[in-house]
Amino acid sequence: MAELNSPLTLGALELKNRVIMAPLTRSRATADRVPTPMMAEYYAQRASAGLIISEATVISEEANGYLNTPGLFSDAQVEGWKQVTKAVHEKGGLIVAQLWHVGRVSHPDLLNGETPVSASSVQQAGHVSLLRPKRPYVLPRPLEIAEIQAITEQYKQAAIRAKAAGFDGVELHAANGYLIDQFLQTKTNKREDEYGGSVENRARFLLEVMDALIEVWGADRVGVHLAPRGDEHDMGDNDPRETFGYVMEQLGKRQIAFFFTREYLAEDSISEYMKQRSHGVPYIANMRLSREDAIELLASGKADAVSFGKAYIANPDLYERLLEDAPLNELKLENMIGSQAAEGYIDYPTLAEAEALSTAE
């Protein structure tokens, strides 16, 4: 029976425990998207996790939808990430890079006046995150086939750079309504070519990118991030069970290292079904999990590992706190994102530090 502290093998990755730090956009990189020494400290503080999945990292400047998110498309970015991976490895941790293209979830003001791209011209409801004054999303333009192929190559080049930067593997961000997801789900994909229509066609881009990443890393160091609920960025699919089931069936044949779903637990959750369709690709559960949820998911074998996001922002030693059932630090919303401040980023105390502080008082 698996527990929080049970070791786990994900492909070629040997995890010391089953608590995973989820990818968390914090917007602390430089304007040129170079990771900073403060980012290295932040990740190193959290290296007791069984695995860290890096914050979403753009594969090109055109792939961005937010200021100060890191990239993996320049030499300077590789050098910045080297400091991060070195700091994590020195603490005995593992870290994979999450590779990202936002697609339509951007704005011309972030793209030197260019129109955001997507699978089809389907405008997203709502306003662009973090841009002030607030402005609505614009109508994206559909990618041409040659452009899809060029973006696949950008993913591959980012994977090569991730290797040079010292990461332990890569995860494709195919969730939360970003570009890959826009091709996958029926609400955003109205194409009539080989990238639209049937589930085989809508999944084609995702699988081609995964194959490019596998070419660089080997399947046993490549994972995928999926969001079957379609509950972010105005998404939706006519048959999520079949769409995501088909994707996992195909990725199971490739024997990838893991799949990660952002799907809260409910009667209609399909992550377990996705694992069945994959014939056993290890599954990392995530979204609003309590300690009790995590323990039950592992003990029952429903999930192979459990992942936490916001709890990891506020608790660098979350793994130890979960083991001990210790109280958690409260999350401070100010400076959580879109700030360069150290406060609310690297100043959350560990349990030992908090106890020492209260003793001193």
ROLO-616838 format. One line per field, with one value per residue: residue number from 1; chain; x, y, z of N, C-alpha, C, O in turn. Coordinates in steps of 0.2 Angstrom, whole numbers. Layout:
k = c(NUM,...)
c = c(A,...)
neast = c(X,...)
nnorth = c(Y,...)
nup = c(Z,...)
caeast = c(X,...)
canorth = c(Y,...)
caup = c(Z,...)
ceast = c(X,...)
cnorth = c(Y,...)
cup = c(Z,...)
oeast = c(X,...)
onorth = c(Y,...)
oup = c(Z,...)
//
This chain:
k = c(1,2,3,4,5,6,7,8,9,10,11,12,13,14,15,16,17,18,19,20,21,22,23,24,25,26,27,28,29,30,31,32,33,34,35,36,37,38,39,40,41,42,43,44,45,46,47,48,49,50,51,52,53,54,55,56,57,58,59,60,61,62,63,64,65,66,67,68,69,70,71,72,73,74,75,76,77,78,79,80,81,82,83,84,85,86,87,88,89,90,91,92,93,94,95,96,97,98,99,100,101,102,103,104,105,106,107,108,109,110,111,112,113,114,115,116,117,118,119,120,121,122,123,124,125,126,127,128,129,130,131,132,133,134,135,136,137,138,139,140,141,142,143,144,145,146,147,148,149,150,151,152,153,154,155,156,157,158,159,160,161,162,163,164,165,166,167,168,169,170,171,172,173,174,175,176,177,178,179,180,181,182,183,184,185,186,187,188,189,190,191,192,193,194,195,196,197,198,199,200,201,202,203,204,205,206,207,208,209,210,211,212,213,214,215,216,217,218,219,220,221,222,223,224,225,226,227,228,229,230,231,232,233,234,235,236,237,238,239,240,241,242,243,244,245,246,247,248,249,250,251,252,253,254,255,256,257,258,259,260,261,262,263,264,265,266,267,268,269,270,271,272,273,274,275,276,277,278,279,280,281,282,283,284,285,286,287,288,289,290,291,292,293,294,295,296,297,298,299,300,301,302,303,304,305,306,307,308,309,310,311,312,313,314,315,316,317,318,319,320,321,322,323,324,325,326,327,328,329,330,331,332,333,334,335,336,337,338,339,340,341,342,343,344,345,346,347,348,349,350,351,352,353,354,355,356,357,358,359,360,361)
c = c(A,A,A,A,A,A,A,A,A,A,A,A,A,A,A,A,A,A,A,A,A,A,A,A,A,A,A,A,A,A,A,A,A,A,A,A,A,A,A,A,A,A,A,A,A,A,A,A,A,A,A,A,A,A,A,A,A,A,A,A,A,A,A,A,A,A,A,A,A,A,A,A,A,A,A,A,A,A,A,A,A,A,A,A,A,A,A,A,A,A,A,A,A,A,A,A,A,A,A,A,A,A,A,A,A,A,A,A,A,A,A,A,A,A,A,A,A,A,A,A,A,A,A,A,A,A,A,A,A,A,A,A,A,A,A,A,A,A,A,A,A,A,A,A,A,A,A,A,A,A,A,A,A,A,A,A,A,A,A,A,A,A,A,A,A,A,A,A,A,A,A,A,A,A,A,A,A,A,A,A,A,A,A,A,A,A,A,A,A,A,A,A,A,A,A,A,A,A,A,A,A,A,A,A,A,A,A,A,A,A,A,A,A,A,A,A,A,A,A,A,A,A,A,A,A,A,A,A,A,A,A,A,A,A,A,A,A,A,A,A,A,A,A,A,A,A,A,A,A,A,A,A,A,A,A,A,A,A,A,A,A,A,A,A,A,A,A,A,A,A,A,A,A,A,A,A,A,A,A,A,A,A,A,A,A,A,A,A,A,A,A,A,A,A,A,A,A,A,A,A,A,A,A,A,A,A,A,A,A,A,A,A,A,A,A,A,A,A,A,A,A,A,A,A,A,A,A,A,A,A,A,A,A,A,A,A,A,A,A,A,A,A,A,A,A,A,A,A,A,A,A,A,A,A,A,A,A,A,A,A,A)
neast = c(4,3,11,13,26,32,43,44,44,45,45,61,64,68,59,59,49,31,25,21,27,17,16,18,14,23,29,42,53,66,63,67,64,73,78,80,92,85,74,80,83,70,65,74,71,60,64,62,51,45,46,48,38,42,37,26,34,39,41,45,46,34,25,20,9,10,18,36,36,46,57,63,71,82,100,104,93,94,106,102,92,100,106,95,92,103,103,92,96,107,101,95,84,72,69,58,55,42,34,28,15,4,-6,-21,-23,-18,-12,-12,-4,5,12,20,11,6,-7,-14,-13,-22,-31,-42,-52,-59,-65,-60,-69,-70,-57,-40,-28,-19,-15,-16,-23,-39,-42,-52,-50,-44,-50,-43,-31,-32,-19,-8,-4,10,15,11,19,31,30,30,43,49,45,53,66,66,65,78,86,81,87,101,100,100,89,78,70,55,39,25,14,-2,-14,-27,-33,-23,-12,-11,-21,-32,-32,-36,-49,-66,-73,-65,-58,-62,-57,-55,-46,-32,-30,-41,-59,-61,-57,-45,-39,-39,-31,-19,-9,-5,1,11,19,23,30,41,47,50,59,70,72,69,55,54,57,48,33,15,3,-14,-31,-45,-58,-60,-61,-55,-51,-62,-65,-71,-78,-86,-86,-77,-73,-70,-61,-50,-47,-43,-32,-24,-23,-15,-4,0,4,16,23,25,32,24,7,-2,-16,-26,-39,-52,-58,-73,-89,-90,-77,-63,-50,-45,-51,-44,-31,-34,-36,-24,-17,-9,0,9,0,-2,-11,-21,-27,-35,-33,-35,-25,-30,-37,-26,-19,-28,-30,-18,-16,-27,-23,-28,-22,-5,4,3,-1,2,-2,-5,-3,11,16,15,21,37,42,32,30,36,27,15,18,19,7,6,2,-2,6,-2,-8,-2,-10,-5,8,9,9,15,24,40,45,53,46,32,37,50,50,42,41,49,43,51,58,48,44,55,55,44,47,58,51)
nnorth = c(-6,10,25,43,44,34,28,30,25,34,31,34,41,42,44,50,51,53,65,79,94,105,114,131,147,161,173,179,180,188,203,198,185,177,166,169,172,172,164,152,150,149,137,128,128,120,107,95,89,75,76,91,100,112,129,135,137,146,142,151,168,172,164,168,173,181,193,192,178,163,158,145,147,155,157,164,161,147,147,154,144,134,137,136,122,116,120,114,100,100,99,87,85,82,89,94,102,112,114,127,135,148,151,157,163,176,193,206,217,210,204,211,218,208,197,185,167,152,136,138,152,157,166,170,171,184,193,198,190,199,210,227,243,233,223,215,198,195,191,176,171,157,144,141,126,124,133,126,115,122,127,115,111,121,117,106,111,118,108,102,113,112,101,104,114,106,100,86,80,83,91,92,105,103,108,117,126,131,132,119,112,119,114,102,101,102,114,124,120,121,116,110,102,91,92,94,90,74,65,59,68,80,77,76,86,87,74,74,84,78,67,73,78,66,61,69,67,53,42,39,50,60,69,73,86,88,94,88,93,105,118,130,145,146,134,118,102,91,77,73,62,52,60,63,50,44,51,47,33,33,39,30,19,24,24,34,44,49,55,70,76,91,90,91,81,71,64,63,63,59,54,42,33,38,33,19,18,21,10,9,20,30,40,56,65,80,95,105,95,88,83,71,67,65,54,44,42,37,26,18,15,23,34,37,46,62,79,96,113,128,126,123,135,142,134,128,117,107,93,87,93,87,74,74,78,92,109,121,135,150,156,170,182,194,199,186,184,192,201,206,204,198,195,185,175,169,169,162,153,137,123,120,133,141,136,139,153,156,151,159,171)
nup = c(0,-5,2,7,9,2,-10,-28,-45,-60,-75,-80,-69,-52,-39,-22,-14,-14,-16,-25,-32,-39,-56,-55,-60,-57,-61,-59,-67,-77,-88,-100,-98,-91,-79,-61,-48,-36,-40,-40,-27,-22,-28,-23,-9,-9,-12,-6,-10,-19,-33,-43,-53,-65,-65,-79,-94,-107,-125,-134,-138,-144,-139,-127,-114,-103,-93,-88,-86,-86,-100,-112,-123,-126,-124,-113,-105,-103,-95,-84,-79,-77,-64,-56,-58,-53,-40,-35,-37,-28,-16,-16,-24,-38,-54,-67,-83,-87,-103,-113,-123,-125,-135,-139,-127,-125,-129,-141,-136,-129,-138,-147,-155,-163,-169,-157,-159,-163,-163,-171,-176,-163,-151,-135,-120,-108,-99,-101,-91,-78,-86,-86,-89,-88,-102,-115,-121,-138,-155,-160,-173,-184,-185,-198,-207,-209,-199,-188,-188,-187,-174,-167,-169,-162,-149,-148,-149,-137,-128,-130,-125,-112,-108,-109,-99,-87,-82,-76,-85,-95,-96,-105,-107,-109,-105,-97,-106,-115,-129,-135,-129,-135,-148,-145,-139,-143,-143,-146,-157,-173,-185,-202,-208,-207,-194,-187,-182,-181,-166,-167,-176,-169,-158,-164,-165,-152,-150,-160,-155,-142,-147,-153,-141,-135,-144,-141,-127,-124,-120,-107,-99,-101,-98,-97,-96,-92,-93,-90,-87,-93,-87,-87,-94,-103,-110,-118,-122,-132,-129,-117,-110,-121,-129,-120,-116,-127,-130,-119,-122,-133,-129,-119,-127,-131,-119,-109,-96,-86,-82,-78,-70,-70,-61,-50,-37,-40,-43,-57,-61,-73,-73,-68,-77,-88,-85,-85,-99,-104,-101,-89,-87,-76,-64,-59,-47,-45,-38,-27,-17,-1,14,18,7,-2,5,4,-10,-13,-5,-10,-22,-33,-37,-42,-37,-28,-30,-26,-26,-22,-9,-9,-12,0,9,10,15,13,11,22,32,28,31,45,48,52,55,42,34,31,15,7,-2,-8,-18,-24,-38,-52,-47,-42,-29,-15,-4,1,-7,-6,8,16,31,36,45,56,57,60,72,79,79,86,99,102,103)
caeast = c(0,8,10,16,34,34,47,40,48,41,50,68,64,67,57,60,42,25,22,24,26,14,19,15,16,25,31,48,59,67,59,69,62,78,77,85,95,79,70,84,82,63,64,78,68,55,67,60,46,47,47,46,37,43,32,26,40,37,45,47,43,27,21,19,3,11,25,40,37,53,58,68,73,89,106,104,88,97,111,97,89,106,107,89,92,109,101,87,99,111,96,93,78,72,65,57,53,35,35,21,13,-2,-10,-26,-23,-13,-15,-7,0,11,15,22,6,3,-13,-13,-14,-25,-33,-47,-54,-64,-63,-61,-73,-66,-51,-33,-25,-14,-14,-20,-31,-41,-44,-54,-46,-46,-51,-36,-31,-30,-12,-8,-1,17,16,10,25,36,29,32,50,51,45,59,72,65,67,85,88,80,93,107,100,101,83,78,65,51,32,21,8,-7,-20,-30,-35,-18,-13,-12,-28,-36,-32,-39,-56,-71,-76,-60,-56,-67,-53,-58,-40,-30,-29,-48,-64,-61,-53,-38,-36,-38,-25,-13,-4,-2,5,17,24,25,35,47,50,52,65,75,73,66,48,54,58,43,26,10,-1,-20,-36,-51,-64,-60,-64,-51,-50,-68,-64,-76,-77,-92,-85,-71,-70,-67,-55,-44,-46,-40,-25,-20,-22,-10,3,2,8,23,26,28,34,18,2,-4,-22,-29,-46,-54,-61,-80,-92,-89,-69,-61,-43,-44,-53,-38,-26,-35,-35,-17,-13,-4,5,8,-5,-2,-18,-20,-32,-39,-33,-33,-21,-34,-38,-20,-18,-33,-29,-12,-18,-32,-20,-31,-16,2,7,-2,2,-1,0,-5,0,18,18,16,25,42,43,25,31,37,21,10,20,18,0,7,-2,1,7,-7,-6,-3,-11,-1,14,9,10,16,28,47,46,55,40,27,40,55,51,38,45,48,40,57,59,42,44,61,53,39,51,62,46)
canorth = c(0,16,31,49,43,28,29,29,26,37,30,34,46,38,48,48,51,53,72,82,101,107,120,137,153,166,179,181,180,195,205,194,178,173,164,173,168,171,158,146,149,147,130,124,127,115,101,89,86,69,79,97,102,119,134,135,140,147,140,156,175,173,159,171,177,185,196,189,171,161,154,141,148,158,154,167,158,141,149,155,138,130,139,133,114,115,121,108,94,100,98,80,85,81,95,93,108,112,118,130,140,150,151,163,166,182,199,210,221,206,200,216,220,203,193,178,161,146,131,141,159,156,171,168,176,187,198,195,190,203,216,233,242,227,223,208,194,197,185,174,168,150,143,137,119,125,136,121,111,126,127,108,112,126,113,101,115,120,102,102,118,110,96,108,117,102,97,79,78,88,90,96,109,102,109,124,130,134,131,112,111,123,110,95,102,104,121,129,117,120,115,105,99,85,94,96,86,68,65,57,74,85,75,75,91,85,68,76,87,73,63,78,78,59,61,72,64,47,43,38,56,65,68,77,89,88,96,85,97,111,123,136,149,146,128,113,97,87,71,73,55,49,64,62,43,42,54,43,27,34,40,23,15,27,22,40,43,50,60,74,80,96,88,90,74,71,58,63,63,54,53,35,30,39,29,13,18,21,3,9,26,33,46,61,68,87,100,105,89,88,78,65,65,62,48,39,41,33,19,14,14,27,38,35,52,67,85,102,120,134,124,123,142,144,129,125,110,104,86,86,95,82,68,75,82,98,115,124,142,153,159,177,183,199,197,179,183,198,205,204,205,192,194,181,171,165,171,157,149,130,121,121,140,144,134,143,160,156,150,166,176)
caup = c(0,-6,7,5,9,-2,-16,-34,-51,-65,-81,-78,-63,-46,-34,-15,-11,-19,-15,-31,-32,-46,-59,-53,-63,-51,-64,-56,-71,-79,-93,-105,-97,-88,-72,-57,-42,-31,-42,-38,-20,-21,-30,-18,-3,-10,-15,-2,-14,-23,-40,-44,-60,-65,-68,-86,-97,-114,-130,-139,-136,-147,-135,-121,-112,-97,-92,-83,-86,-89,-106,-114,-131,-127,-121,-106,-101,-101,-90,-78,-77,-74,-57,-53,-57,-49,-33,-33,-36,-22,-10,-17,-28,-45,-57,-74,-86,-91,-109,-114,-128,-123,-140,-139,-121,-125,-132,-146,-132,-126,-144,-152,-160,-167,-166,-154,-163,-160,-168,-175,-174,-158,-146,-128,-115,-102,-99,-101,-85,-76,-90,-83,-88,-91,-109,-117,-126,-145,-159,-163,-180,-185,-187,-204,-206,-209,-193,-183,-189,-184,-167,-165,-169,-156,-143,-148,-147,-130,-125,-131,-121,-105,-106,-108,-92,-82,-80,-76,-90,-97,-96,-110,-104,-114,-101,-95,-112,-119,-137,-137,-127,-140,-153,-142,-137,-149,-142,-149,-163,-179,-191,-207,-211,-203,-187,-184,-184,-177,-160,-170,-179,-164,-154,-168,-163,-145,-151,-164,-150,-138,-151,-153,-135,-134,-148,-137,-120,-122,-117,-99,-95,-104,-95,-100,-91,-95,-89,-94,-85,-97,-83,-87,-101,-108,-114,-117,-126,-133,-126,-114,-109,-127,-131,-116,-116,-134,-129,-115,-125,-138,-125,-116,-132,-131,-113,-106,-89,-81,-84,-73,-72,-65,-60,-44,-36,-40,-46,-64,-63,-77,-73,-67,-83,-92,-83,-88,-106,-105,-99,-83,-87,-69,-64,-53,-45,-43,-38,-21,-13,6,16,18,0,-4,8,2,-17,-14,-2,-14,-29,-38,-40,-41,-34,-27,-32,-23,-29,-18,-2,-10,-12,7,13,7,18,13,11,29,36,27,34,52,49,55,53,36,33,27,9,6,-9,-11,-21,-26,-45,-55,-43,-41,-22,-11,1,-2,-12,-3,15,20,36,37,52,61,57,63,79,82,80,92,105,103,106)
ceast = c(4,6,13,23,36,38,43,45,43,46,57,69,63,65,57,54,37,22,25,22,23,17,15,18,17,27,37,54,60,63,61,68,68,77,82,87,89,75,74,83,75,62,68,75,63,57,66,54,49,49,44,44,38,37,32,31,39,43,48,44,35,23,18,12,4,18,29,40,43,52,63,70,79,94,106,99,91,102,107,95,94,107,101,90,98,107,96,91,104,107,93,86,78,67,64,54,46,35,28,21,6,-8,-15,-26,-18,-16,-10,-2,6,15,18,17,3,-3,-12,-16,-18,-27,-37,-48,-60,-62,-65,-65,-68,-61,-45,-30,-19,-12,-19,-19,-33,-43,-47,-49,-48,-47,-44,-37,-29,-23,-13,-3,7,19,15,16,31,36,31,40,53,50,51,65,72,67,75,88,87,85,99,107,100,94,83,73,60,43,29,15,3,-14,-22,-31,-30,-17,-14,-19,-33,-37,-36,-46,-60,-73,-71,-57,-61,-63,-57,-52,-38,-29,-36,-53,-64,-56,-45,-35,-34,-32,-19,-7,0,3,11,22,27,31,41,50,53,59,71,77,72,60,48,56,53,36,21,5,-8,-25,-43,-57,-65,-63,-60,-51,-56,-67,-71,-75,-84,-92,-78,-68,-67,-61,-49,-42,-42,-32,-21,-18,-16,-3,5,6,15,26,29,29,28,13,-1,-11,-24,-36,-48,-58,-69,-82,-90,-81,-68,-54,-42,-46,-47,-33,-27,-34,-28,-13,-8,1,3,4,-4,-8,-16,-26,-36,-39,-31,-28,-24,-35,-32,-18,-22,-32,-23,-13,-22,-29,-23,-26,-10,6,2,2,-2,2,1,-2,8,20,20,20,31,44,36,26,31,31,16,11,18,11,1,3,2,1,1,-4,-7,-4,-7,5,14,11,11,20,35,49,48,49,35,30,45,55,46,42,44,45,45,58,54,42,50,59,48,42,55,57,44)
cnorth = c(6,22,37,48,37,30,27,30,28,36,30,38,42,43,46,48,53,60,76,90,103,113,126,143,158,173,182,182,187,197,201,186,174,172,167,169,167,165,152,144,146,139,125,123,122,108,95,85,80,71,86,98,110,123,133,139,140,145,145,163,175,168,162,174,181,187,192,182,169,158,149,141,153,155,157,163,151,142,150,149,134,131,136,125,112,115,116,102,94,98,91,80,83,87,93,100,107,117,120,135,141,150,157,166,172,188,202,214,217,203,205,218,214,200,187,173,156,141,134,148,159,161,169,173,178,192,195,196,195,209,222,239,236,228,215,204,196,190,183,172,161,149,139,131,120,129,131,117,115,127,120,108,116,122,109,105,117,114,101,107,115,105,99,112,113,99,89,76,84,86,94,99,108,104,116,129,134,131,123,110,114,118,104,96,105,111,126,126,116,119,110,101,93,86,96,90,80,69,63,64,79,83,75,80,89,79,70,79,82,69,67,78,72,58,64,69,57,47,42,44,62,63,73,80,90,91,94,89,103,117,129,139,147,140,124,108,93,80,70,66,51,53,63,55,41,45,49,36,27,35,34,19,18,26,28,39,44,55,63,77,85,94,87,84,75,65,57,64,57,52,45,31,31,35,22,13,18,15,5,15,29,39,50,65,75,90,100,99,91,83,71,62,61,55,42,37,36,26,15,12,18,31,36,40,57,74,91,108,125,132,124,130,144,140,126,118,106,97,84,87,90,76,68,77,88,104,118,132,144,157,166,179,189,197,189,179,191,203,202,204,198,190,190,176,166,166,167,153,141,129,123,129,143,143,138,150,160,155,156,171,175)
cup = c(0,0,4,5,5,-9,-22,-40,-57,-71,-78,-72,-57,-41,-27,-11,-16,-19,-21,-30,-39,-49,-57,-56,-57,-54,-61,-60,-73,-85,-99,-104,-94,-81,-68,-51,-36,-33,-40,-31,-18,-22,-25,-12,-3,-13,-12,-6,-18,-30,-40,-52,-61,-67,-76,-89,-105,-119,-135,-136,-138,-143,-129,-120,-106,-96,-87,-82,-89,-96,-107,-121,-132,-123,-113,-102,-98,-95,-83,-75,-74,-66,-53,-52,-53,-41,-30,-32,-30,-16,-11,-21,-35,-48,-65,-77,-89,-97,-111,-120,-126,-128,-139,-133,-120,-127,-136,-142,-129,-132,-149,-157,-164,-164,-163,-159,-159,-165,-173,-172,-169,-152,-139,-124,-110,-104,-98,-94,-84,-80,-87,-87,-91,-98,-111,-121,-133,-149,-162,-170,-180,-187,-194,-203,-205,-202,-187,-183,-186,-177,-164,-164,-163,-149,-142,-146,-140,-126,-125,-126,-113,-103,-105,-101,-86,-79,-80,-81,-92,-97,-101,-107,-110,-110,-101,-100,-115,-126,-138,-135,-132,-146,-151,-142,-143,-148,-146,-155,-168,-185,-196,-210,-206,-196,-183,-186,-179,-171,-162,-173,-174,-159,-158,-166,-157,-146,-155,-159,-145,-141,-152,-147,-133,-138,-144,-131,-119,-119,-109,-95,-98,-100,-99,-95,-95,-90,-92,-92,-90,-94,-82,-94,-106,-113,-114,-123,-127,-130,-123,-112,-115,-129,-127,-115,-122,-133,-125,-118,-130,-134,-121,-121,-132,-124,-110,-99,-84,-85,-78,-75,-67,-65,-53,-43,-36,-43,-53,-66,-68,-77,-72,-73,-88,-91,-86,-95,-108,-104,-94,-83,-80,-69,-58,-53,-43,-43,-32,-17,-6,8,16,11,-3,-2,5,-6,-18,-11,-6,-20,-34,-41,-38,-37,-33,-28,-28,-26,-24,-11,-3,-10,-5,11,10,9,18,14,19,33,34,31,42,54,53,52,47,37,29,21,9,-1,-12,-13,-24,-34,-47,-51,-43,-34,-20,-6,-2,-7,-9,5,19,25,35,44,57,62,61,71,83,84,86,99,107,106,113)
oeast = c(9,0,17,26,42,35,38,49,38,50,58,75,58,70,56,53,39,16,31,17,26,20,9,24,12,28,36,59,56,59,57,71,68,75,88,85,89,72,70,82,74,59,66,76,61,53,68,53,55,54,39,49,34,32,37,32,38,49,52,39,31,16,15,9,-1,22,26,42,45,46,67,69,81,93,108,100,89,102,109,95,93,108,102,89,97,109,97,90,105,110,89,83,84,63,69,51,45,36,23,26,2,-14,-12,-28,-14,-23,-4,4,11,20,17,19,-2,-4,-8,-20,-18,-24,-37,-46,-66,-56,-70,-64,-63,-60,-44,-30,-15,-8,-25,-13,-30,-46,-44,-45,-54,-46,-41,-42,-25,-21,-17,0,10,24,19,19,36,41,34,43,58,54,54,69,77,70,77,93,91,87,103,112,100,95,87,73,62,42,30,11,3,-19,-19,-31,-31,-22,-19,-22,-39,-42,-40,-50,-58,-75,-74,-54,-65,-66,-60,-53,-42,-27,-36,-52,-66,-52,-41,-29,-29,-29,-13,-2,6,8,17,28,33,36,47,57,59,63,77,83,75,59,44,56,55,34,24,4,-8,-25,-46,-62,-71,-67,-61,-51,-54,-68,-75,-73,-87,-97,-74,-62,-62,-56,-44,-37,-37,-28,-15,-13,-12,2,11,10,20,32,35,26,28,15,-1,-11,-23,-40,-45,-61,-72,-78,-89,-80,-70,-52,-37,-42,-45,-29,-23,-31,-26,-7,-2,6,-2,5,-3,-10,-11,-31,-40,-44,-27,-27,-21,-35,-32,-16,-20,-32,-23,-11,-21,-31,-22,-27,-9,11,-3,8,-8,8,6,2,11,26,25,21,30,46,35,21,28,29,12,7,15,9,-3,1,8,-3,-2,1,-13,0,-6,8,20,15,8,19,36,55,46,48,33,26,44,60,45,47,38,45,44,59,55,40,49,61,49,40,55,59,40)
onorth = c(7,23,37,51,36,35,23,34,25,41,25,39,39,47,40,44,54,61,77,92,102,117,126,145,160,178,188,184,192,192,200,182,168,176,169,164,162,162,147,139,142,136,120,117,119,104,89,80,80,68,87,96,113,120,132,145,135,146,144,162,178,168,158,176,184,185,189,179,171,156,148,136,154,152,154,162,149,138,148,148,130,126,134,122,107,111,114,98,89,96,89,74,83,89,92,104,103,122,117,138,137,149,163,172,171,188,202,215,219,199,204,219,215,200,183,174,156,141,133,150,160,159,166,179,175,194,190,201,196,213,221,240,233,233,211,207,198,185,186,171,159,152,135,130,117,127,131,115,113,127,120,105,115,122,108,103,117,114,98,105,117,104,98,113,115,96,86,70,90,80,100,95,112,101,120,135,139,127,122,106,111,119,101,91,109,114,131,130,112,120,105,98,91,82,98,86,80,73,66,65,83,88,74,78,89,79,67,78,83,67,64,77,71,55,61,67,54,52,45,44,68,58,77,76,94,90,98,88,105,121,133,135,146,141,125,110,92,78,66,65,48,50,61,53,37,41,48,33,23,33,33,15,14,27,28,34,41,58,60,80,84,97,82,81,79,61,52,65,52,48,43,26,27,32,18,8,16,14,1,14,30,44,47,69,76,89,95,97,95,79,66,56,56,51,37,32,32,21,9,8,17,33,32,38,57,75,91,108,126,136,125,131,147,142,121,114,102,94,80,83,88,73,63,78,90,103,118,135,141,160,168,177,189,193,187,174,195,209,196,203,193,184,191,173,160,163,168,150,139,134,126,131,148,147,140,153,165,158,158,175,179)
oup = c(4,1,-1,0,6,-12,-22,-40,-58,-72,-74,-69,-56,-38,-25,-6,-22,-21,-21,-29,-44,-46,-57,-54,-54,-51,-59,-58,-72,-87,-104,-107,-95,-77,-70,-50,-33,-29,-38,-29,-14,-18,-23,-9,2,-15,-14,-4,-20,-33,-37,-56,-57,-70,-79,-87,-108,-117,-139,-132,-135,-144,-125,-125,-103,-99,-83,-77,-94,-98,-102,-125,-137,-118,-109,-96,-93,-90,-78,-69,-69,-62,-47,-47,-49,-37,-25,-27,-27,-11,-7,-20,-38,-45,-68,-73,-93,-96,-111,-122,-126,-127,-139,-132,-115,-128,-135,-144,-127,-131,-155,-163,-167,-158,-166,-163,-153,-171,-179,-167,-171,-149,-138,-125,-108,-109,-95,-91,-88,-78,-86,-89,-96,-100,-108,-125,-134,-147,-165,-173,-176,-192,-195,-198,-201,-199,-183,-177,-183,-173,-158,-159,-160,-145,-137,-142,-136,-120,-120,-122,-109,-97,-100,-98,-81,-73,-84,-82,-90,-97,-101,-104,-115,-113,-104,-100,-119,-127,-142,-139,-133,-149,-155,-143,-146,-154,-148,-159,-168,-191,-193,-215,-202,-192,-178,-190,-173,-171,-160,-172,-174,-156,-155,-166,-156,-143,-153,-160,-144,-138,-152,-147,-130,-136,-145,-129,-114,-114,-106,-89,-97,-100,-103,-90,-100,-84,-96,-96,-91,-97,-78,-99,-112,-119,-110,-128,-121,-127,-125,-113,-114,-131,-129,-114,-121,-135,-127,-116,-130,-136,-119,-119,-134,-124,-108,-96,-79,-90,-73,-80,-61,-70,-50,-48,-32,-46,-56,-72,-67,-82,-75,-75,-92,-96,-89,-98,-114,-105,-94,-80,-78,-73,-52,-57,-39,-47,-31,-13,-4,4,14,10,-6,-5,4,-8,-22,-14,-6,-24,-40,-47,-33,-33,-37,-25,-28,-27,-21,-8,2,-8,-3,17,6,5,23,18,21,38,39,33,45,59,58,46,46,40,25,21,10,-5,-18,-9,-25,-35,-45,-52,-43,-33,-22,-5,-8,-11,-9,8,25,22,34,48,63,68,65,75,89,89,89,104,113,110,116)
//
